[in-house]
Amino acid sequence: MAAGQGHRLPGRLDHHRGAARGPLEGHRGGRLPRSRPRRASGRPRRPPAPLDVIVVRKLGVPYRPEVAFGALGEGGALVIDEDTVRAAGLGSRECTEVERRERAELDRRLARYRTGRDRVPLAGRTVVIVDDGIATGATAAAACEVARAQGAARVVLAVPVAAPQAVERLRHVADAVLCLSAPADFAAVGQWYDDFDQTSDEEVAALLAQADARRTGTGRAGTAGAEAQGIEAAGVPGATVEVASDGVVLPGLLTVPAGAPGVVVFAHGSGSSRTSPRNRQVADALDAAGLGTLLFDLLTEAEAKAETAAREHTFDIPLLARRLSGATAWLRTRTAVPLGFFGASTGAAAALSAAAEPGSPAAAVVSRGGRPDLAGDRLGDVRAPTLLVVGGADPLVLDLNRRAASLLRCPHELAVVPGAGHLFEEPGALEAVAELARDWFVRYLGPGQDGS
C-alpha cells in the first residue's frame, strides 16, 4: 500500500457529508485500535465528524486463530460463516467456548471505552465505519450490523486495503464500500503496513474523550482553545480537567504556562489526591519556572472510599502505574512537549514503573520521600534520568532509596535534605524539594533536551 493511504480516506468521503443527519465517523473496535496505517509522516488527519467506536471481536478457529469463522459485536450482534465452521470441523461446544471468551473481552473493552461517556446516537444518521483493513470481512460485517441495530440510516464502510472477495461480500452488507486498494495478492492486513503495532486501550479512550470534548464544546483539556491549538500554545492557566485513563475518568488540574517546554505529571501517594498540599507546593514552583503540571487522582471516588476503609489499593503499584500511563496517553493527545513524572510515597513506585514501560514518553522522573523499591524488577528498565529525594531524618526510607538506586541503570542521583522527615514538614524542607525538582526538570525537559 502506498505511503499516506490513510490520509486519502477523508477526502474520498466528502460526498457523504450532509446525508441524513450525519455523517458520524465510527471506528471498528475489533481491529482499528491496535494498528496504525502506513504513512509518510504523522497520523491521518481526523475529520470533524463526531467520532465513536463500534466494539466487535473476531471469532477465530481455535487451532488457527488468525482464521475467522465469525464475529460478534456490542448489543448482541453475531455473524457466523457456516462454510468456515464446516471446513474447520468445529462443533457447537468449540464455537460456544470461543464466543464466551471473546464476549468477555468485548465487555471489558466496552467498559473501558464507554465509562464516563455516552455513546454517540446513530439513529437517522449516515455512519462511516473505518477499519485498518479487511481479510475475511466478518468483523466488518458485525460492525455494520451493530450500526443498523442502532438505527443508522446509511452505513458506509471505508478501508485503505482489503481482500477483493471480502469487498464484494461486504457490498451486500453496507450501503457503500470505499476501498482504496484491493490487491489480487492480498494475504493479510499486516503485510500492507510498515507499523502494525497495537494501539493501547488508554490511547483509544483518550482519543474518544478528546473527540467528545470537541463535539460538545466542553474543552476537556481546559479550554476550547486548548483543544483546538494544543495546550502548549494556548497557555492554560489552571484548568479542571477529566482524565480518561484505564477505563475510568479521573479529575485533575492542568496548568500549562504559555511556551512551557514540558509538562510534569504528578503521582500522589496512598491516602492522598490531586489536592495534596505538598504536591501543590512543588507544582507551584514548577509552574513559576515555566513548566506545565498535571495533578490528578489516581483512584476514582468509589475506589478512594474503599481505600479509606480497607486500603486495598495502597500497594497496588501495577494499578497506579496503569493509571499514570493512561493519563500520559491522554495528555499526549493534547501536547507534544516532553513529559516528566513526579511521584510521592507509593506514587514514586508507580512513576518509575510507568517510566519503565517500553515506549514511555517520560523524559525525567523525580521521587519525593518515595518508595522506589516497590517498583521491584522494573527499576532496571527505567531509561529516564531519575532523582530520588529523601529526608535525612527518614532513615528507613533513605535505606530503601539507596537500595533502589543501586538497581537503576539510567542516569540518577540521590539527594538528601538534611534534617527532613518523611513528610518534609520542617521549615524550608519542602522548599528544598521544590528547588531540586525544578532544577532536575528544567535540566531534562528544557529546550534542546530529549531526556537522554
C-alpha positions as CSV (number, residue, x, y, z in Angstrom):
1,M,0.0,0.0,0.0
2,A,1.4,3.4,-0.9
3,A,2.5,5.6,2.0
4,G,-0.2,8.0,3.1
5,Q,-3.2,5.9,2.0
6,G,-4.8,6.7,5.4
7,H,-4.7,10.4,4.5
8,R,-6.7,9.8,1.4
9,L,-9.8,8.3,3.0
10,P,-11.3,11.6,4.4
11,G,-11.2,13.3,1.0
12,R,-12.9,10.3,-0.7
13,L,-15.7,10.5,1.9
14,D,-16.6,14.2,1.5
15,H,-19.6,13.5,-0.7
16,H,-21.3,11.6,2.1
17,R,-21.2,14.7,4.3
18,G,-24.7,16.2,4.9
19,A,-26.5,13.0,4.1
20,A,-29.3,12.2,6.5
21,R,-28.2,13.7,9.9
22,G,-24.6,12.8,9.6
23,P,-22.1,11.7,8.9
24,L,-20.7,10.1,12.0
25,E,-17.3,8.5,11.9
26,G,-17.2,5.2,13.7
27,H,-14.1,3.1,14.1
28,R,-14.5,-0.6,14.4
29,G,-13.1,-1.6,17.8
30,G,-12.1,-5.1,16.8
31,R,-9.0,-4.2,14.9
32,L,-8.6,-0.5,14.4
33,P,-7.5,0.3,18.0
34,R,-4.5,-2.0,17.5
35,S,-2.7,-0.7,14.4
36,R,-1.6,2.3,12.5
37,P,-1.7,2.7,8.7
38,R,1.5,3.1,6.7
39,R,2.1,6.8,6.4
40,A,4.6,9.3,5.2
41,S,4.5,11.2,8.5
42,G,2.1,11.8,11.4
43,R,-1.3,10.4,11.9
44,P,-4.1,10.7,9.4
45,R,-5.9,13.9,9.9
46,R,-9.1,13.3,12.0
47,P,-12.2,14.5,10.2
48,P,-14.5,16.9,12.1
49,A,-17.5,14.5,12.1
50,P,-18.4,13.1,15.6
51,L,-16.2,10.1,16.5
52,D,-17.2,6.9,18.3
53,V,-16.1,3.3,18.3
54,I,-18.1,0.2,17.5
55,V,-16.7,-2.7,19.5
56,V,-16.5,-6.1,17.8
57,R,-14.4,-9.2,18.2
58,K,-13.3,-11.8,15.7
59,L,-14.2,-15.4,16.4
60,G,-11.1,-17.3,15.4
61,V,-10.7,-21.1,14.7
62,P,-9.2,-22.5,17.9
63,Y,-6.2,-24.1,16.2
64,R,-5.8,-21.3,13.7
65,P,-7.0,-18.1,15.5
66,E,-6.0,-15.9,12.6
67,V,-8.8,-17.6,10.5
68,A,-12.2,-16.1,11.4
69,F,-15.3,-18.3,11.5
70,G,-17.4,-15.3,12.5
71,A,-17.6,-12.2,14.7
72,L,-19.6,-10.7,17.5
73,G,-20.4,-7.1,18.3
74,E,-21.9,-5.0,21.1
75,G,-25.6,-5.2,21.5
76,G,-25.7,-8.9,20.7
77,A,-24.6,-8.7,17.1
78,L,-23.4,-12.1,15.8
79,V,-22.1,-13.1,12.3
80,I,-21.2,-16.8,11.6
81,D,-19.6,-18.1,8.5
82,E,-21.1,-21.6,8.3
83,D,-18.8,-22.6,5.4
84,T,-15.7,-21.9,7.5
85,V,-17.3,-23.7,10.5
86,R,-17.9,-26.8,8.4
87,A,-14.5,-26.7,6.7
88,A,-12.7,-26.3,10.1
89,G,-14.7,-29.2,11.6
90,L,-15.9,-27.1,14.5
91,G,-18.6,-28.4,16.9
92,S,-21.1,-26.3,18.8
93,R,-19.1,-26.7,22.0
94,E,-15.9,-25.3,20.4
95,C,-17.8,-22.4,18.9
96,T,-19.6,-21.6,22.1
97,E,-16.3,-21.5,24.1
98,V,-14.7,-19.1,21.6
99,E,-17.8,-16.9,21.7
100,R,-17.7,-16.9,25.5
101,R,-14.0,-15.9,25.6
102,E,-14.4,-13.1,23.0
103,R,-17.6,-11.9,24.6
104,A,-15.7,-11.4,27.9
105,E,-13.0,-9.4,26.1
106,L,-15.7,-7.4,24.2
107,D,-17.4,-6.5,27.5
108,R,-14.0,-5.5,29.0
109,R,-13.3,-3.1,26.1
110,L,-16.8,-1.7,26.2
111,A,-16.3,-0.9,29.9
112,R,-13.0,0.8,29.2
113,Y,-14.2,2.8,26.2
114,R,-17.7,3.7,27.4
115,T,-17.0,4.5,31.1
116,G,-17.7,8.2,31.7
117,R,-19.0,8.9,28.2
118,D,-22.3,8.4,26.3
119,R,-22.4,6.6,23.0
120,V,-23.0,8.9,20.1
121,P,-26.5,8.3,18.8
122,L,-26.7,6.8,15.3
123,A,-30.4,6.9,14.6
124,G,-31.2,8.6,11.3
125,R,-27.5,9.3,10.5
126,T,-25.0,8.3,7.9
127,V,-22.4,6.3,9.7
128,V,-18.9,5.8,8.2
129,I,-17.2,2.8,9.6
130,V,-13.4,3.0,9.3
131,D,-11.2,-0.1,9.5
132,D,-7.5,-0.7,9.2
133,G,-8.1,-3.4,6.6
134,I,-10.3,-6.4,5.8
135,A,-9.3,-10.0,5.3
136,T,-12.5,-12.1,5.6
137,G,-14.9,-9.3,6.4
138,A,-16.5,-11.0,9.4
139,T,-15.8,-8.3,11.9
140,A,-16.6,-5.5,9.4
141,A,-20.0,-7.2,8.8
142,A,-20.6,-7.3,12.5
143,A,-19.8,-3.6,12.9
144,C,-22.3,-2.8,10.1
145,E,-24.9,-4.9,11.9
146,V,-24.3,-3.0,15.1
147,A,-24.8,0.3,13.3
148,R,-28.0,-0.9,11.7
149,A,-29.4,-2.1,15.0
150,Q,-28.7,1.3,16.5
151,G,-30.8,3.0,13.8
152,A,-28.2,4.2,11.2
153,A,-30.0,5.4,8.1
154,R,-27.0,4.7,5.9
155,V,-23.8,2.7,6.5
156,V,-20.6,3.4,4.6
157,L,-17.6,1.1,5.1
158,A,-14.2,2.7,4.4
159,V,-10.8,0.9,4.4
160,P,-7.4,1.5,2.9
161,V,-6.8,-2.1,1.9
162,A,-8.9,-5.3,1.7
163,A,-9.1,-8.7,0.1
164,P,-11.1,-8.4,-3.2
165,Q,-13.5,-11.2,-2.4
166,A,-14.3,-9.6,1.0
167,V,-15.1,-6.3,-0.7
168,E,-17.6,-8.0,-2.9
169,R,-19.3,-9.7,0.0
170,L,-19.5,-6.5,2.0
171,R,-21.2,-4.6,-0.8
172,H,-24.3,-6.7,0.2
173,V,-23.9,-5.6,3.9
174,A,-23.1,-1.9,3.7
175,D,-24.8,0.7,1.6
176,A,-21.4,1.7,0.2
177,V,-17.9,0.3,0.4
178,L,-14.9,2.6,-0.2
179,C,-11.6,0.6,-0.5
180,L,-8.5,2.3,-1.8
181,S,-6.7,-0.8,-2.7
182,A,-7.8,-4.5,-3.2
183,P,-4.7,-6.2,-4.4
184,A,-5.0,-9.6,-6.0
185,D,-2.1,-10.9,-4.0
186,F,-3.7,-9.9,-0.6
187,A,-2.8,-12.4,2.1
188,A,-3.1,-10.5,5.4
189,V,-3.8,-6.9,6.5
190,G,-0.4,-6.7,8.2
191,Q,1.6,-7.2,5.0
192,W,0.4,-3.7,3.8
193,Y,1.6,-1.9,6.9
194,D,5.0,-0.6,7.9
195,D,3.9,-0.3,11.5
196,F,1.3,-2.9,12.7
197,D,1.9,-2.4,16.5
198,Q,-1.0,-2.3,18.9
199,T,-2.6,1.0,19.9
200,S,-3.3,0.8,23.6
201,D,-6.8,1.0,25.2
202,E,-5.6,4.1,27.0
203,E,-4.8,5.9,23.8
204,V,-8.2,4.9,22.2
205,A,-10.1,6.1,25.3
206,A,-8.1,9.3,25.3
207,L,-8.9,10.0,21.6
208,L,-12.6,9.3,22.3
209,A,-12.5,11.7,25.2
210,Q,-10.9,14.4,23.1
211,A,-13.5,13.9,20.3
212,D,-16.3,14.2,22.9
213,A,-14.8,17.5,24.1
214,R,-14.6,18.7,20.6
215,R,-18.2,17.6,19.8
216,T,-19.8,19.1,23.0
217,G,-17.6,22.1,23.3
218,T,-16.7,21.3,26.9
219,G,-13.0,21.5,26.2
220,R,-11.7,18.7,28.4
221,A,-8.1,19.9,28.1
222,G,-9.1,23.1,29.9
223,T,-10.5,25.4,27.2
224,A,-11.8,25.1,23.7
225,G,-8.8,27.0,22.6
226,A,-6.5,24.4,24.2
227,E,-8.2,21.6,22.3
228,A,-8.0,23.4,19.0
229,Q,-4.5,24.8,19.3
230,G,-2.6,22.4,21.6
231,I,-2.2,23.2,25.2
232,E,1.4,24.3,24.9
233,A,0.3,27.1,22.6
234,A,-2.8,28.1,24.5
235,G,-1.2,28.8,27.8
236,V,-3.8,27.1,30.1
237,P,-3.6,29.0,33.5
238,G,-5.0,26.2,35.7
239,A,-8.0,24.2,34.4
240,T,-10.1,21.5,35.9
241,V,-9.9,18.5,33.5
242,E,-11.3,15.0,33.2
243,V,-8.5,12.5,32.5
244,A,-9.6,9.3,30.6
245,S,-7.3,6.5,31.9
246,D,-7.5,2.8,32.4
247,G,-11.2,2.7,31.6
248,V,-12.2,5.4,34.1
249,V,-12.4,9.1,34.2
250,L,-10.3,10.9,36.8
251,P,-10.5,14.5,38.0
252,G,-7.4,16.6,37.5
253,L,-5.9,20.1,37.5
254,L,-3.9,21.0,34.4
255,T,-1.7,24.1,34.3
256,V,0.4,25.0,31.3
257,P,2.1,28.4,31.1
258,A,2.5,29.8,27.6
259,G,5.6,28.4,25.9
260,A,6.1,25.7,28.5
261,P,9.0,23.5,27.4
262,G,7.5,20.4,29.2
263,V,4.7,19.1,31.4
264,V,5.2,17.2,34.7
265,V,2.6,14.6,35.7
266,F,2.2,14.1,39.4
267,A,1.5,10.7,41.0
268,H,0.4,11.1,44.6
269,G,0.9,8.7,47.5
270,S,-1.6,6.5,49.2
271,G,-4.3,8.3,51.1
272,S,-3.7,11.5,49.1
273,S,-5.1,13.0,45.9
274,R,-4.7,15.8,43.4
275,T,-5.3,18.3,46.2
276,S,-2.2,17.2,48.2
277,P,-0.8,20.5,49.6
278,R,2.8,19.2,49.3
279,N,2.5,18.3,45.7
280,R,0.6,21.5,45.0
281,Q,3.5,23.5,46.5
282,V,6.0,21.7,44.3
283,A,3.7,22.2,41.3
284,D,3.5,25.9,42.0
285,A,7.3,26.1,41.9
286,L,7.4,24.2,38.6
287,D,4.7,26.5,37.1
288,A,6.7,29.5,38.3
289,A,9.7,28.2,36.4
290,G,7.6,28.0,33.2
291,L,6.8,24.3,33.3
292,G,3.4,22.8,32.9
293,T,1.9,20.5,35.6
294,L,-0.9,17.9,35.7
295,L,-2.2,16.8,39.1
296,F,-4.9,14.1,39.0
297,D,-6.5,11.5,41.2
298,L,-5.1,8.0,40.7
299,L,-8.3,6.5,42.1
300,T,-12.0,7.1,41.4
301,E,-14.1,8.5,44.2
302,A,-15.5,5.0,44.9
303,E,-12.0,3.5,44.9
304,A,-10.8,6.2,47.3
305,K,-13.6,5.5,49.7
306,A,-12.8,1.8,49.6
307,E,-9.1,2.7,50.1
308,T,-10.1,4.6,53.2
309,A,-12.0,1.7,54.5
310,A,-9.7,-1.2,53.5
311,R,-6.6,0.3,52.0
312,E,-6.8,-2.3,49.3
313,H,-5.1,-0.1,46.6
314,T,-2.3,1.2,48.8
315,F,0.4,-1.0,47.4
316,D,-1.3,-1.9,44.1
317,I,1.6,-0.4,42.1
318,P,0.5,-2.0,38.7
319,L,-2.9,-0.3,39.0
320,L,-1.4,3.0,39.9
321,A,1.2,2.7,37.1
322,R,-1.6,1.9,34.6
323,R,-3.5,5.0,35.6
324,L,-0.4,7.1,35.3
325,S,0.4,5.6,31.8
326,G,-3.2,6.2,30.8
327,A,-3.0,9.8,31.9
328,T,0.2,10.2,30.0
329,A,-1.5,8.9,26.8
330,W,-4.4,11.3,27.4
331,L,-2.0,14.2,27.8
332,R,-0.1,13.1,24.7
333,T,-3.2,13.8,22.6
334,R,-3.0,17.4,23.8
335,T,0.7,18.3,23.6
336,A,3.9,17.1,22.1
337,V,6.3,18.7,24.6
338,P,8.5,16.5,26.8
339,L,6.9,14.9,29.8
340,G,8.2,14.2,33.3
341,F,6.9,12.2,36.3
342,F,6.9,13.4,39.9
343,G,6.0,10.7,42.4
344,A,5.5,10.8,46.2
345,S,5.4,7.8,48.5
346,T,3.9,4.9,46.6
347,G,3.3,7.2,43.7
348,A,7.1,7.2,43.2
349,A,7.0,3.4,42.5
350,A,4.1,4.0,40.1
351,A,6.0,6.7,38.3
352,L,9.1,4.5,37.9
353,S,7.0,1.5,36.8
354,A,5.3,3.7,34.2
355,A,8.6,5.1,33.1
356,A,9.9,1.6,32.7
357,E,7.3,0.7,30.1
358,P,8.5,0.3,26.5
359,G,7.9,3.5,24.6
360,S,7.2,5.5,27.8
361,P,7.5,9.3,26.9
362,A,8.9,10.1,30.4
363,A,12.0,12.3,29.9
364,A,12.7,12.7,33.6
365,V,11.5,11.3,37.0
366,V,11.6,12.8,40.5
367,S,10.7,10.9,43.6
368,R,9.9,12.7,46.9
369,G,10.1,10.6,50.0
370,G,9.2,7.8,47.8
371,R,9.2,4.0,47.8
372,P,11.0,3.3,44.6
373,D,11.8,-0.2,46.0
374,L,8.2,-1.1,45.3
375,A,8.8,-0.9,41.6
376,G,10.9,-4.1,42.0
377,D,12.4,-5.5,38.9
378,R,11.1,-2.6,36.8
379,L,13.8,-0.3,38.2
380,G,16.4,-1.7,35.8
381,D,14.2,-0.9,32.8
382,V,13.8,2.8,33.6
383,R,15.6,4.9,31.0
384,A,14.6,8.4,32.1
385,P,17.1,10.4,34.3
386,T,15.8,9.9,37.9
387,L,16.2,12.0,41.0
388,L,15.5,10.4,44.4
389,V,14.9,13.0,47.1
390,V,14.8,11.7,50.7
391,G,14.8,13.4,54.1
392,G,17.9,12.9,56.2
393,A,15.8,12.2,59.3
394,D,13.9,9.4,57.5
395,P,16.5,6.5,57.9
396,L,14.2,3.6,56.8
397,V,13.1,5.3,53.6
398,L,16.6,6.5,52.9
399,D,18.0,3.0,53.1
400,L,15.2,1.7,50.8
401,N,16.1,4.5,48.3
402,R,19.8,3.7,48.4
403,R,19.0,0.0,47.6
404,A,16.7,1.1,44.8
405,A,19.3,3.5,43.4
406,S,21.8,0.6,43.1
407,L,19.3,-1.2,40.8
408,L,18.8,1.8,38.4
409,R,20.8,1.7,35.2
410,C,19.6,5.1,34.0
411,P,21.4,8.4,34.9
412,H,20.3,9.0,38.5
413,E,21.1,10.9,41.7
414,L,20.1,10.5,45.4
415,A,19.6,13.9,47.1
416,V,19.3,14.0,50.9
417,V,17.5,17.0,52.5
418,P,19.3,17.4,55.9
419,G,17.1,17.1,58.9
420,A,13.9,16.5,56.9
421,G,11.5,13.7,58.0
422,H,9.3,11.6,55.7
423,L,6.7,14.4,55.1
424,F,9.2,17.2,54.8
425,E,7.3,19.3,57.3
426,E,10.4,21.0,58.8
427,P,10.9,24.7,57.9
428,G,12.4,25.0,54.5
429,A,12.4,21.3,53.8
430,L,9.6,21.3,51.2
431,E,11.1,24.4,49.5
432,A,14.3,22.4,49.1
433,V,12.4,19.6,47.5
434,A,10.7,22.0,45.1
435,E,14.1,23.6,44.1
436,L,15.7,20.2,43.5
437,A,12.7,19.0,41.4
438,R,12.6,22.3,39.5
439,D,16.3,22.2,38.6
440,W,16.0,18.5,37.5
441,F,13.0,19.0,35.3
442,V,14.4,22.2,33.8
443,R,17.6,20.4,33.1
444,Y,16.0,17.4,31.3
445,L,12.7,19.0,29.9
446,G,14.2,22.3,28.9
447,P,14.8,23.4,25.3
448,G,17.1,21.1,23.4
449,Q,16.7,18.3,25.8
450,D,15.3,14.9,24.9
451,G,15.8,13.1,28.3
452,S,18.7,11.1,27.1
